[in-house]
């Protein structure tokens, strides 16, 4: 698949299996009678855009790839490295749906910028939060205490992708509120690199501050604790939403209805992310497929 004009550095498209619905309707070869041809048919290609290192989007995209394939749609998953180009792609119609957006706080700037060209199909998770976290053994419990203990962390807070909402909020809200710029540098990194630093520090029993969020598998994988945020600088809890290109619900009304009615609780989502990220780390599609086998009733309630 070709990239859009210069705005996206890396597009990786994964094309799903061919649609099934046409053959099920008896006109897969285009030879059906006029009555059959005029019936409303499922099908068409839906492109889901994600940042693959953000595993909520990774998990949702592969899950919905299976769901939509089973209902007769073709699915493409496009991987992009940063949030800005991803929202640009959705707004311009190069991508149909971002299946795990953080529109209320973390990505609010992008929603303000592109809102007229976007369609919010609904939230699938309630209570998502941004955090700054340290290892459980670290003797610091609050953001308000970081400056007094800057030497423990070599004056570094290890962030993630520079275009992410987390980095924007940490830099523009958290650092001024707690005057962290006096003692700390917010290190631009990537999710993968941040996790590598976190793992290395914990293995060596060293202190480190990293950008994390919930829901996220790393909170269960590593012995970490969220730093208290008494001033609320990281923002209120928010929802995770399906954000589509404007007009998506008109083109794909059935899919829009399904996505609008979909939700997961912590236990259901935790199982999905663990299967996608940890159990089947070399094949996220297989992890999503296993979750679907274990939870088919959730999908049946939507599509049945």
C-alpha positions in Angstrom: 0.0 0.0 0.0 1.3 3.5 -0.8 1.9 6.1 1.9 0.0 9.4 2.0 1.9 12.4 0.7 4.8 12.9 3.0 2.8 13.1 6.2 3.4 9.6 7.3 6.8 8.1 7.6 5.9 4.5 7.8 2.7 2.7 6.7 2.5 -1.0 7.1 -0.7 -2.5 5.8 -1.8 -5.9 6.8 -4.6 -7.2 4.5 -7.1 -9.6 6.0 -8.8 -12.5 4.3 -11.3 -11.9 1.4 -14.9 -11.1 2.3 -17.3 -13.9 2.7 -20.7 -12.2 2.6 -21.1 -12.0 -1.2 -20.8 -15.7 -1.7 -23.1 -16.3 1.3 -25.7 -14.1 -0.5 -25.3 -16.3 -3.6 -23.8 -13.6 -5.9 -20.1 -13.8 -5.2 -19.4 -14.3 -8.9 -21.7 -11.5 -10.0 -24.2 -14.0 -11.5 -27.0 -13.5 -9.0 -30.5 -12.5 -10.2 -31.6 -8.9 -10.1 -33.5 -9.4 -6.8 -30.5 -10.7 -5.1 -28.2 -8.0 -6.5 -30.4 -5.2 -5.0 -30.4 -6.6 -1.5 -28.3 -4.8 1.1 -25.0 -6.6 1.4 -22.3 -6.6 4.0 -18.8 -6.2 2.8 -16.2 -3.6 1.7 -12.8 -2.7 2.9 -12.3 -1.1 6.3 -8.9 0.3 7.2 -7.9 0.5 10.9 -5.0 2.7 11.9 -2.9 2.1 15.0 0.4 2.9 16.7 1.6 -0.6 17.2 3.6 0.1 20.4 0.4 1.3 22.0 -1.0 -2.0 22.8 -4.6 -1.0 23.5 -4.9 0.0 19.8 -3.0 -3.1 18.7 -5.3 -5.3 20.6 -8.5 -3.6 19.4 -7.4 -3.6 15.8 -6.6 -7.3 15.6 -9.8 -8.2 17.5 -11.9 -6.1 15.2 -10.1 -7.5 12.2 -11.4 -11.0 13.2 -14.9 -9.7 14.0 -15.3 -7.8 10.7 -13.8 -10.6 8.6 -16.4 -13.0 10.2 -19.1 -10.6 9.1 -17.9 -10.4 5.5 -15.6 -7.4 5.4 -12.0 -7.0 4.2 -9.8 -5.4 6.8 -6.5 -3.6 6.5 -4.4 -2.6 9.6 -2.1 0.4 9.0 0.7 1.0 11.5 1.9 4.5 12.1 4.6 5.6 14.5 3.0 8.8 16.0 -0.4 10.1 16.9 -0.3 13.2 14.8 0.0 11.4 11.4 -2.6 8.9 12.6 -5.2 11.5 13.3 -4.3 13.2 10.0 -4.8 10.0 8.1 -8.3 9.4 9.7 -9.3 13.0 9.1 -8.3 12.9 5.5 -10.0 9.6 4.9 -6.9 7.6 4.2 -7.8 5.5 7.3 -11.3 4.7 8.3 -11.1 4.1 12.1 -8.7 4.6 14.9 -10.1 1.9 17.3 -8.5 3.1 20.5 -8.4 6.8 20.6 -8.0 8.9 23.9 -10.2 11.9 22.8 -11.1 13.6 26.1 -7.7 14.4 27.6 -4.7 12.7 26.0 -5.7 13.4 22.4 -7.9 16.4 23.0 -5.6 18.7 20.9 -6.0 16.4 17.9 -9.8 16.3 18.4 -9.9 20.1 18.4 -7.7 20.3 15.3 -9.5 17.7 13.2 -12.9 17.4 14.9 -14.9 18.5 11.9 -13.5 15.7 9.9 -13.9 13.0 12.6 -16.8 11.0 13.9 -16.9 9.5 17.4 -18.5 6.1 17.2 -18.5 5.6 21.0 -16.4 4.5 23.9 -15.4 0.9 24.6 -13.5 1.5 27.9 -14.2 3.9 30.8 -11.6 5.0 33.3 -8.3 5.3 31.3 -5.7 7.4 32.9 -2.2 8.7 32.3 0.4 8.1 35.0 4.0 8.7 35.9 5.3 5.6 37.6 8.3 4.3 39.6 9.3 0.9 40.8 7.5 -0.3 43.9 10.8 -0.3 45.9 11.4 3.4 45.2 10.9 5.6 48.3 8.9 8.3 46.5 5.1 8.2 46.3 4.1 11.6 44.8 4.9 13.9 41.9 5.2 16.6 44.5 8.2 14.8 46.0 10.2 14.3 42.8 12.3 17.5 42.9 13.6 16.7 46.4 14.7 13.3 45.1 16.0 14.2 41.7 19.4 12.6 42.3 17.7 9.2 42.7 16.6 9.4 39.0 19.6 11.3 37.6 17.2 14.1 36.8 15.5 12.1 34.1 11.8 11.2 33.4 11.7 8.7 30.6 8.9 9.5 28.2 7.6 7.9 25.1 6.9 9.1 21.5 7.4 12.9 21.2 4.1 13.4 19.4 2.0 11.6 21.9 -0.6 13.2 24.1 1.1 11.9 27.2 4.3 13.8 26.4 2.4 17.0 25.6 0.5 16.9 28.9 3.5 15.9 30.9 5.6 18.7 29.4 2.9 21.4 29.4 0.9 20.6 32.5 2.9 18.3 34.9 6.3 20.0 34.6 5.0 23.5 35.2 2.6 22.5 38.0 5.3 20.7 40.0 8.2 22.9 38.8 10.0 19.8 37.5 11.9 21.7 35.0 14.1 22.9 37.8 15.5 19.4 38.4 14.3 17.1 35.6 14.6 16.6 31.9 11.7 14.9 30.1 13.4 12.4 27.8 11.8 11.9 24.4 11.9 8.2 23.6 9.5 5.5 22.4 7.2 3.1 24.2 9.5 0.2 23.3 12.6 2.0 24.5 10.9 3.3 27.7 9.9 -0.3 28.6 13.5 -1.5 27.9 14.9 1.2 30.3 12.2 0.3 32.9 13.0 -3.4 32.7 16.8 -2.8 32.9 16.4 -0.5 35.9 14.2 -3.0 37.8 16.6 -5.8 37.1 19.3 -3.7 38.6 17.1 -2.4 41.4 17.7 1.1 40.3 15.3 4.0 40.6 13.5 5.3 37.5 10.5 7.5 36.6 8.6 6.5 33.4 5.5 7.6 31.5 2.8 4.9 31.8 -1.0 4.7 31.5 -3.9 2.5 32.4 -5.1 0.2 31.0 -1.7 -1.2 30.0 -0.2 -4.6 30.4 3.1 -3.3 31.8 1.4 -2.3 35.1 0.9 -6.0 35.8 4.1 -7.2 34.2 6.5 -4.9 36.2 6.5 -4.1 39.9 5.6 -0.4 39.5 3.4 2.1 41.3 1.7 5.2 40.1 3.0 8.4 41.6 0.2 10.4 43.3 -0.9 13.5 41.4 -2.4 15.8 44.1 -2.8 18.7 41.7 -4.5 16.6 39.0 -2.0 17.8 36.4 -2.2 14.5 34.4 -5.9 15.1 33.8 -9.1 13.3 34.7 -9.8 9.7 33.8 -11.1 9.4 30.2 -12.7 6.9 27.8 -11.1 4.9 25.0 -13.1 5.4 21.8 -13.6 4.4 18.2 -12.8 7.5 16.2 -13.7 7.4 12.5 -13.5 9.5 9.4 -16.6 11.8 9.1 -19.2 9.9 7.1 -18.1 6.4 8.2 -21.4 5.6 9.8 -23.2 6.5 6.5 -20.9 4.2 4.5 -20.8 1.4 7.1 -23.8 1.9 9.3 -23.8 -1.7 10.5 -20.1 -1.5 11.6 -20.7 1.9 13.3 -23.6 0.4 15.3 -21.5 -2.6 16.4 -18.6 -0.4 17.5 -20.9 2.0 19.3 -22.4 -0.9 21.3 -19.0 -2.6 22.2 -17.5 -2.3 25.6 -15.0 -4.2 27.8 -14.4 -4.2 31.5 -11.0 -4.5 33.2 -11.0 -8.2 33.3 -12.1 -8.7 29.7 -9.6 -6.2 28.4 -6.8 -7.5 30.6 -7.3 -11.0 29.1 -7.3 -9.6 25.6 -4.1 -7.5 26.0 -2.3 -10.4 27.8 -3.1 -12.8 24.9 -2.1 -10.3 22.2 1.0 -8.8 23.8 2.5 -11.6 26.0 1.1 -15.0 25.2 1.2 -14.5 21.4 3.8 -11.7 21.3 5.0 -12.9 17.8 1.5 -13.1 16.4 -1.0 -10.6 17.8 -3.7 -11.8 15.4 -3.5 -15.2 17.1 -3.9 -13.7 20.5 -7.0 -11.8 19.4 -8.4 -15.0 17.8 -7.9 -16.9 21.1 -9.7 -14.2 23.1 -12.6 -14.3 20.6 -12.9 -18.0 21.0 -13.1 -17.5 24.8 -15.6 -14.6 24.6 -17.7 -15.2 21.5 -20.8 -14.4 23.4 -19.7 -10.7 23.6 -19.5 -10.5 19.8 -22.6 -12.5 19.2 -24.6 -10.0 21.4 -23.4 -7.3 19.0 -23.8 -8.8 15.6 -26.6 -11.4 16.3 
